Amino acid sequence: MPVINIEDLTEKDKLKMEVDQLKKEVTLERMLILARHCQNPL
């Protein structure tokens, strides 16, 4: 993976990277919740 110099990015690029990261985190959290629910059904 290439090294990215954050100072060289535009504000739009920084925000896009942040949104992409948050989307990944939400997806992982949903997967964890589903996995826990499958292991311990109500």
C-alpha distance matrix in Angstrom:
0.0 3.8 6.6 9.1 12.8 14.7 17.9 17.2 16.7 19.8 21.4 20.9 17.2 17.2 19.6 17.7 14.6 17.2 19.0 16.1 15.4 19.2 19.5 17.1 19.2 22.4 21.6 20.9 24.1 26.1 25.0 26.2 29.4 30.1 29.5 31.9 34.4 34.5 35.2 37.8 39.6 42.2
3.8 0.0 3.8 6.3 9.8 12.3 15.1 14.0 14.1 17.4 19.5 19.4 15.6 15.8 18.7 17.2 14.3 17.2 19.4 16.9 16.5 20.3 21.0 19.2 21.2 24.4 23.9 23.5 26.5 28.6 27.9 29.0 32.1 33.0 32.7 34.9 37.4 37.7 38.4 40.9 42.6 45.1
6.6 3.8 0.0 3.8 6.6 9.4 12.1 11.7 12.2 15.9 17.8 18.4 14.8 14.3 17.6 16.8 13.8 16.3 19.0 17.2 16.3 20.0 21.3 19.7 21.2 24.5 24.7 24.1 26.7 29.2 28.8 29.6 32.5 33.9 33.6 35.4 38.0 38.7 39.2 41.5 43.3 45.7
9.1 6.3 3.8 0.0 3.8 6.0 8.8 8.3 8.5 12.1 14.0 14.8 11.3 10.8 14.3 13.9 11.2 13.7 16.6 15.3 14.8 18.3 19.8 18.8 20.3 23.4 23.9 23.9 26.2 28.6 28.7 29.6 32.2 33.7 33.8 35.6 38.0 38.9 39.7 41.7 43.3 45.4
12.8 9.8 6.6 3.8 0.0 3.8 5.5 5.6 7.1 10.9 12.9 14.5 11.6 10.7 14.5 15.0 12.7 14.7 17.9 17.3 16.8 19.9 21.9 21.3 22.4 25.4 26.4 26.4 28.3 30.9 31.3 32.0 34.5 36.2 36.5 37.9 40.3 41.5 42.2 44.1 45.7 47.6
14.7 12.3 9.4 6.0 3.8 0.0 3.8 5.4 5.4 8.6 9.8 11.8 9.3 7.6 11.3 12.4 10.4 11.8 15.2 15.3 14.7 17.4 19.7 19.6 20.4 23.2 24.6 24.8 26.4 28.9 29.8 30.4 32.6 34.5 35.1 36.3 38.6 40.1 40.9 42.4 43.9 45.6
17.9 15.1 12.1 8.8 5.5 3.8 0.0 3.8 5.6 8.1 9.6 12.4 10.8 9.4 13.0 14.7 13.4 14.6 17.8 18.4 18.1 20.5 22.9 23.1 23.8 26.4 28.1 28.3 29.8 32.3 33.3 33.9 35.9 38.0 38.6 39.8 42.0 43.6 44.4 45.8 47.3 48.8
17.2 14.0 11.7 8.3 5.6 5.4 3.8 0.0 3.8 6.7 9.5 11.6 9.7 9.7 13.4 14.3 13.4 15.4 18.2 18.4 18.8 21.4 23.3 23.6 24.8 27.3 28.6 29.2 30.9 33.1 34.1 35.0 37.1 38.9 39.6 41.1 43.1 44.5 45.6 47.2 48.5 50.1
16.7 14.1 12.2 8.5 7.1 5.4 5.6 3.8 0.0 3.8 6.5 8.0 5.9 6.3 9.8 10.5 10.1 12.3 14.7 15.1 15.9 18.3 20.0 20.7 22.1 24.3 25.6 26.5 28.2 30.2 31.3 32.4 34.3 36.0 36.9 38.5 40.3 41.8 43.0 44.5 45.7 47.2
19.8 17.4 15.9 12.1 10.9 8.6 8.1 6.7 3.8 0.0 3.8 5.3 5.2 6.3 8.7 9.9 10.8 12.5 14.4 15.5 16.7 18.6 20.2 21.5 22.9 24.6 26.1 27.4 28.9 30.6 32.0 33.4 34.9 36.6 37.9 39.4 40.9 42.5 44.0 45.3 46.2 47.5
21.4 19.5 17.8 14.0 12.9 9.8 9.6 9.5 6.5 3.8 0.0 3.8 5.5 5.1 6.2 8.6 9.9 10.6 12.3 14.2 15.4 16.5 18.4 20.1 21.1 22.5 24.4 25.9 26.9 28.6 30.4 31.6 32.8 34.7 36.2 37.5 38.8 40.7 42.2 43.3 44.1 45.2
20.9 19.4 18.4 14.8 14.5 11.8 12.4 11.6 8.0 5.3 3.8 0.0 3.8 5.5 5.2 6.1 8.6 9.9 10.5 12.2 14.2 15.3 16.4 18.5 20.0 21.0 22.6 24.5 25.7 26.9 28.8 30.3 31.5 33.0 34.7 36.2 37.3 39.1 40.8 42.0 42.5 43.7
17.2 15.6 14.8 11.3 11.6 9.3 10.8 9.7 5.9 5.2 5.5 3.8 0.0 3.8 5.4 5.0 6.2 8.6 9.9 10.5 12.3 14.3 15.3 16.7 18.5 20.0 21.2 22.8 24.4 25.9 27.2 28.8 30.4 31.8 33.2 34.9 36.3 37.7 39.4 40.8 41.6 43.0
17.2 15.8 14.3 10.8 10.7 7.6 9.4 9.7 6.3 6.3 5.1 5.5 3.8 0.0 3.8 5.5 5.2 6.3 8.7 10.0 10.7 12.4 14.4 15.6 16.7 18.5 20.2 21.4 22.6 24.5 26.0 27.2 28.7 30.5 31.8 33.1 34.7 36.4 37.8 39.1 40.1 41.4
19.6 18.7 17.6 14.3 14.5 11.3 13.0 13.4 9.8 8.7 6.2 5.2 5.4 3.8 0.0 3.8 5.4 5.0 6.1 8.6 9.8 10.5 12.3 14.3 15.2 16.4 18.4 20.0 20.9 22.5 24.4 25.7 26.8 28.6 30.2 31.5 32.7 34.6 36.2 37.3 38.0 39.1
17.7 17.2 16.8 13.9 15.0 12.4 14.7 14.3 10.5 9.9 8.6 6.1 5.0 5.5 3.8 0.0 3.8 5.4 5.1 6.1 8.6 9.9 10.6 12.5 14.3 15.4 16.6 18.6 20.0 21.2 22.8 24.5 25.8 27.1 28.8 30.4 31.6 33.2 35.0 36.3 36.8 38.2
14.6 14.3 13.8 11.2 12.7 10.4 13.4 13.4 10.1 10.8 9.9 8.6 6.2 5.2 5.4 3.8 0.0 3.8 5.5 5.1 6.2 8.7 9.9 10.7 12.4 14.3 15.5 16.7 18.5 20.1 21.3 22.8 24.5 26.0 27.2 28.8 30.4 31.9 33.3 34.8 35.8 37.4
17.2 17.2 16.3 13.7 14.7 11.8 14.6 15.4 12.3 12.5 10.6 9.9 8.6 6.3 5.0 5.4 3.8 0.0 3.8 5.4 5.1 6.2 8.6 10.0 10.5 12.3 14.3 15.4 16.4 18.4 20.0 21.1 22.5 24.4 25.7 27.0 28.5 30.3 31.7 32.9 33.8 35.1
19.0 19.4 19.0 16.6 17.9 15.2 17.8 18.2 14.7 14.4 12.3 10.5 9.9 8.7 6.1 5.1 5.5 3.8 0.0 3.8 5.4 5.1 6.2 8.7 9.8 10.5 12.3 14.3 15.2 16.5 18.4 20.0 21.0 22.5 24.3 25.7 26.8 28.6 30.4 31.5 32.1 33.3
16.1 16.9 17.2 15.3 17.3 15.3 18.4 18.4 15.1 15.5 14.2 12.2 10.5 10.0 8.6 6.1 5.1 5.4 3.8 0.0 3.8 5.5 5.1 6.4 8.8 10.0 10.7 12.6 14.4 15.5 16.8 18.6 20.2 21.3 22.8 24.6 25.9 27.3 29.0 30.5 31.2 32.9
15.4 16.5 16.3 14.8 16.8 14.7 18.1 18.8 15.9 16.7 15.4 14.2 12.3 10.7 9.8 8.6 6.2 5.1 5.4 3.8 0.0 3.8 5.4 5.2 6.3 8.7 10.0 10.7 12.4 14.4 15.5 16.7 18.5 20.1 21.2 22.7 24.4 25.9 27.3 28.7 29.8 31.5
19.2 20.3 20.0 18.3 19.9 17.4 20.5 21.4 18.3 18.6 16.5 15.3 14.3 12.4 10.5 9.9 8.7 6.2 5.1 5.5 3.8 0.0 3.8 5.4 5.0 6.1 8.5 9.8 10.4 12.2 14.2 15.2 16.4 18.3 19.8 21.0 22.4 24.3 25.8 26.8 27.6 29.0
19.5 21.0 21.3 19.8 21.9 19.7 22.9 23.3 20.0 20.2 18.4 16.4 15.3 14.4 12.3 10.6 9.9 8.6 6.2 5.1 5.4 3.8 0.0 3.8 5.5 5.2 6.2 8.7 9.9 10.6 12.4 14.3 15.4 16.6 18.4 20.1 21.1 22.6 24.5 25.8 26.3 27.8
17.1 19.2 19.7 18.8 21.3 19.6 23.1 23.6 20.7 21.5 20.1 18.5 16.7 15.6 14.3 12.5 10.7 10.0 8.7 6.4 5.2 5.4 3.8 0.0 3.8 5.5 5.1 6.2 8.6 10.0 10.6 12.4 14.3 15.4 16.5 18.5 20.0 21.2 22.8 24.4 25.4 27.3
19.2 21.2 21.2 20.3 22.4 20.4 23.8 24.8 22.1 22.9 21.1 20.0 18.5 16.7 15.2 14.3 12.4 10.5 9.8 8.8 6.3 5.0 5.5 3.8 0.0 3.8 5.4 5.1 6.1 8.6 9.9 10.5 12.3 14.2 15.3 16.5 18.3 20.0 21.2 22.5 23.7 25.3
22.4 24.4 24.5 23.4 25.4 23.2 26.4 27.3 24.3 24.6 22.5 21.0 20.0 18.5 16.4 15.4 14.3 12.3 10.5 10.0 8.7 6.1 5.2 5.5 3.8 0.0 3.8 5.5 5.1 6.1 8.6 9.8 10.5 12.3 14.1 15.3 16.4 18.3 20.0 21.0 21.6 23.0
21.6 23.9 24.7 23.9 26.4 24.6 28.1 28.6 25.6 26.1 24.4 22.6 21.2 20.2 18.4 16.6 15.5 14.3 12.3 10.7 10.0 8.5 6.2 5.1 5.4 3.8 0.0 3.8 5.5 5.2 6.3 8.7 10.0 10.6 12.3 14.4 15.4 16.6 18.5 20.1 20.6 22.5
20.9 23.5 24.1 23.9 26.4 24.8 28.3 29.2 26.5 27.4 25.9 24.5 22.8 21.4 20.0 18.6 16.7 15.4 14.3 12.6 10.7 9.8 8.7 6.2 5.1 5.5 3.8 0.0 3.8 5.4 5.0 6.2 8.7 9.9 10.5 12.3 14.2 15.3 16.6 18.4 19.6 21.7
24.1 26.5 26.7 26.2 28.3 26.4 29.8 30.9 28.2 28.9 26.9 25.7 24.4 22.6 20.9 20.0 18.5 16.4 15.2 14.4 12.4 10.4 9.9 8.6 6.1 5.1 5.5 3.8 0.0 3.8 5.4 5.1 6.2 8.6 9.8 10.6 12.2 14.2 15.4 16.5 17.6 19.3
26.1 28.6 29.2 28.6 30.9 28.9 32.3 33.1 30.2 30.6 28.6 26.9 25.9 24.5 22.5 21.2 20.1 18.4 16.5 15.5 14.4 12.2 10.6 10.0 8.6 6.1 5.2 5.4 3.8 0.0 3.8 5.4 5.1 6.1 8.5 9.9 10.5 12.3 14.3 15.3 15.7 17.4
25.0 27.9 28.8 28.7 31.3 29.8 33.3 34.1 31.3 32.0 30.4 28.8 27.2 26.0 24.4 22.8 21.3 20.0 18.4 16.8 15.5 14.2 12.4 10.6 9.9 8.6 6.3 5.0 5.4 3.8 0.0 3.8 5.5 5.2 6.1 8.6 9.8 10.5 12.4 14.3 15.1 17.5
26.2 29.0 29.6 29.6 32.0 30.4 33.9 35.0 32.4 33.4 31.6 30.3 28.8 27.2 25.7 24.5 22.8 21.1 20.0 18.6 16.7 15.2 14.3 12.4 10.5 9.8 8.7 6.2 5.1 5.4 3.8 0.0 3.8 5.5 5.1 6.1 8.5 9.9 10.7 12.2 13.8 16.2
29.4 32.1 32.5 32.2 34.5 32.6 35.9 37.1 34.3 34.9 32.8 31.5 30.4 28.7 26.8 25.8 24.5 22.5 21.0 20.2 18.5 16.4 15.4 14.3 12.3 10.5 10.0 8.7 6.2 5.1 5.5 3.8 0.0 3.8 5.5 5.2 6.1 8.6 10.0 10.5 11.4 13.2
30.1 33.0 33.9 33.7 36.2 34.5 38.0 38.9 36.0 36.6 34.7 33.0 31.8 30.5 28.6 27.1 26.0 24.4 22.5 21.3 20.1 18.3 16.6 15.4 14.2 12.3 10.6 9.9 8.6 6.1 5.2 5.5 3.8 0.0 3.8 5.5 5.0 6.1 8.7 9.9 10.1 12.5
29.5 32.7 33.6 33.8 36.5 35.1 38.6 39.6 36.9 37.9 36.2 34.7 33.2 31.8 30.2 28.8 27.2 25.7 24.3 22.8 21.2 19.8 18.4 16.5 15.3 14.1 12.3 10.5 9.8 8.5 6.1 5.1 5.5 3.8 0.0 3.8 5.4 5.2 6.3 8.7 10.1 13.2
31.9 34.9 35.4 35.6 37.9 36.3 39.8 41.1 38.5 39.4 37.5 36.2 34.9 33.1 31.5 30.4 28.8 27.0 25.7 24.6 22.7 21.0 20.1 18.5 16.5 15.3 14.4 12.3 10.6 9.9 8.6 6.1 5.2 5.5 3.8 0.0 3.8 5.4 5.1 6.1 8.3 10.9
34.4 37.4 38.0 38.0 40.3 38.6 42.0 43.1 40.3 40.9 38.8 37.3 36.3 34.7 32.7 31.6 30.4 28.5 26.8 25.9 24.4 22.4 21.1 20.0 18.3 16.4 15.4 14.2 12.2 10.5 9.8 8.5 6.1 5.0 5.4 3.8 0.0 3.8 5.4 5.2 5.4 7.9
34.5 37.7 38.7 38.9 41.5 40.1 43.6 44.5 41.8 42.5 40.7 39.1 37.7 36.4 34.6 33.2 31.9 30.3 28.6 27.3 25.9 24.3 22.6 21.2 20.0 18.3 16.6 15.3 14.2 12.3 10.5 9.9 8.6 6.1 5.2 5.4 3.8 0.0 3.8 5.6 5.7 9.2
35.2 38.4 39.2 39.7 42.2 40.9 44.4 45.6 43.0 44.0 42.2 40.8 39.4 37.8 36.2 35.0 33.3 31.7 30.4 29.0 27.3 25.8 24.5 22.8 21.2 20.0 18.5 16.6 15.4 14.3 12.4 10.7 10.0 8.7 6.3 5.1 5.4 3.8 0.0 3.8 6.2 9.7
37.8 40.9 41.5 41.7 44.1 42.4 45.8 47.2 44.5 45.3 43.3 42.0 40.8 39.1 37.3 36.3 34.8 32.9 31.5 30.5 28.7 26.8 25.8 24.4 22.5 21.0 20.1 18.4 16.5 15.3 14.3 12.2 10.5 9.9 8.7 6.1 5.2 5.6 3.8 0.0 3.8 6.5
39.6 42.6 43.3 43.3 45.7 43.9 47.3 48.5 45.7 46.2 44.1 42.5 41.6 40.1 38.0 36.8 35.8 33.8 32.1 31.2 29.8 27.6 26.3 25.4 23.7 21.6 20.6 19.6 17.6 15.7 15.1 13.8 11.4 10.1 10.1 8.3 5.4 5.7 6.2 3.8 0.0 3.8
42.2 45.1 45.7 45.4 47.6 45.6 48.8 50.1 47.2 47.5 45.2 43.7 43.0 41.4 39.1 38.2 37.4 35.1 33.3 32.9 31.5 29.0 27.8 27.3 25.3 23.0 22.5 21.7 19.3 17.4 17.5 16.2 13.2 12.5 13.2 10.9 7.9 9.2 9.7 6.5 3.8 0.0
